Amino acid sequence: MIRYELNDFHYLEHKAERIRKEYSILLKKEEYTRQKQMGLVIGKMVESVVIKKNKQLLKEINVLLDGIMLNSILGNDIINYSD
């Protein structure tokens, strides 16, 4: 997200491609749906000229953020090191 705010789109595109290649097997698994969704949203953000006018992208961002908040509230994002 910091690279996005710095308008370093070339780096983001390069990194996204590398992540897709290196983690392609993991990203196909159901438990990595949110990570895959995050990558897709960031890719669309890079391509979008004015995000605030892109209603579909805003909807996808909100769905992603709602899921992150819900998992945080439910404690699903906390790693239990005592197991």
Buried (B, 14 or more C-beta within 10 A) or exposed (E): EEBBEEEBEEEBBEBBEEBEEEBEEEBEEEEBEBBBBBBEBBBBBBEBEEEEEBEEBEEBBEEBEEBBEEEEEEEEEEEEEEE
